[in-house]
Amino acid sequence: MIQNLVSLALVASGLCVGQQLDLSSLDKLAEKAKESSVITLDQDKIAMASGLLDNGNANAKEIVKGLKGVSVRSFEFAEKGAYSMADVEAIRKQLTAPGWSKVFEVKDGNEMVQMWFFSVKDQGAMALITAEPTELTVVHLTGPADLAALGKLARLAGVSNLPKQLTGEGRNKDKGKTQDDEN
């Protein structure tokens, strides 16, 4: 789990520079969790960590080169109720600042996933929040605002179930239509 989170954070980080979120309010949850991952990488640490990427994957290294910051807080709890939605609300409140916009939100019973993007001029950021009764994960990435890189990053991270509208896959560059639109 931890290796997958680090890989995803490093690979997906090429999306974004911009609005920094403070995730430190979640750090107290590590004491209650049976498993936790707390990752905070600035630009210098990212440069060092990018040396761990597979040398045969120049695409991943190029994407990571523009990364300015990665923060991940992921917790798995033994029992429901170990964290509250007030813990999540402290992060979501920061996402109401100018420049942030919610890309999607999925709710299924007592589970929730939200993705947010920050974009002002050439600065961008992404925040992903997943909340389940016994798990909570928040990922924050900053770097160049390049949403077209999401599809490449998703494939590099092994994520294949993102909507085509979000990844830009199947888009006809000349006409701005998806392949499905043309059929």
N, C-alpha and C positions, 0 to 999 in steps of 0.2 A: 504494500500500500504506500509506504513512504517513498520508495523508489519511483513508483508511478506518479505520485504527486510532484516530486522534484522534476522529473522528466517533463511532465505536462507543463509545469510552471516555466521551466526554461524554454521549452519549445514554443509555448503559446505566448510568451512574453514579447515577441516581436510586434504584437499588435499595437502597442500603446506607448508616450511621454505625457505627463500632465498632472492632473489633480491627484495629489497624494492623500490617501486615506489613512487614518489612524486606527489600526486593528488591535492596539494594545489592550483595549477594554476586554477583549476575549481571552487574553493570556491567563487570567485567573481560572478559566475552565479546565486548563491542563491538569490541575490538582484533582479534579473530580472525574476525569476521563480515564478509561481503561487503556485507550490508545490516543496519542496526540502527536500532531506534527505542527511545529511552529517554525516557519521559515521567513526570514527577512533578508533580502539581498539588495544592496545598492549597486550602482553601476560598476564599481571596482570589484565587488564580490562576484558579480555576474560574469565579468571578464575572466576572472580566475576559474569559475565553475564551468564556463563554456569550453574550457580545455578538456573537460570530462566527456564532451559529446564525441560521438563516433567520428573519427577523422574522415571516413568515407562519406559522411553526410554534410557536404558543403552547403546545401540548401538550409539546413538547420542552423549552421554556424552563421550564415548570412542574415537570417531572420533574427537571431539572438543579438547580433552586433548592435542593433538599434535600441535594445532594451535599456531602460533606465532604472527599473525597480521591479521586484517581485516580492509579494507578501502573501503567505498562505497560513491560515489557521484552520486546522482540521482536527476534530475531536469525535471519538466514538465512546459512548457511555454504556455502562452495564444496565442501567435502568432508565426508563422514561422520567422526565421531569428534572434531570440533572442540570439542565440549562433552561432559561425562559426566553420567550420572544422579546422580552425587554433587552436581553443581551444582543439580539439581532437588530433591534430597533436603534440601538446606539450607532450601528454601522449604516443602516438605511437612512437615518437622519442626515448623515454626511452626504448621501447620494442625492439630496434635494438641492444641493448647491448649484449655482448657474453652470451650465456646460454639461451636466450629467443628464442622461435620458435613459429610461427603462426600455430595453430592446424587447424583452419578453418576460412573462411570469407564468409559471405553470403551477397550479395547485391541484393536488389529488389527496383528498381526505386531509390528514394532518401532515402532509409533506408539501414542500414548497421549493421552487427553483426560480431565481431571478437573475437576469443578466442586464448589466448597465454599461453604457459607453459614455465616455467623456470626450468631447471634441471641441476645441477652440483653436482656430487657425491650424498650425501644424503640430499641435499637442493633442495627445490622446491617452486614454486609459480605459481599462475594462475592469469590471467587478462582477464576480459570480458568487451568489449566495445559494447554498443548498441546505435546507433544514428538514430533518426527519426527527421522529420522536427520540431516537437514541444516537443521532449523528448530526453534526453541524460542520460545514466547511465554508470558508470564505477565501476567495482568491482575488488578489488585486495586482494588476500588471500596469506598468507605465512604459511608454515608448512612443515611437512615431505613430501617428493616427493613420493606419493602413488596414481597413477592414477587409480588403481583398486578400490579405495574407491569411485570414482566418481559415479558409479552406485548406491551404497548404499546411498550416499549423495543426489543424485537426487531423489531417492524414498522418503527419509526422508523429503525433501523439497517440495515434491509433483510435481516434474518435471518428466514427463514420456515420453517426446518426444525426448530424446537424442538418437543419432544413437547408435546401438548396438556395432559398432566397437569402439566407444569412451568409452562406459560404461563397456565393457568386458562381458556383459550379453550374454548368449547363447554359451559361449566359452567352448569347451571340454578341460579340464585341461590337460588330458593325451596326446592329439593329437594336441593341439593348433589350432583346427578348430572350427568354429561356428557350431551350430546345422544345420543351413541351408546348410553348406558345406557338411555335411554328408548325406543329403537327395538328 
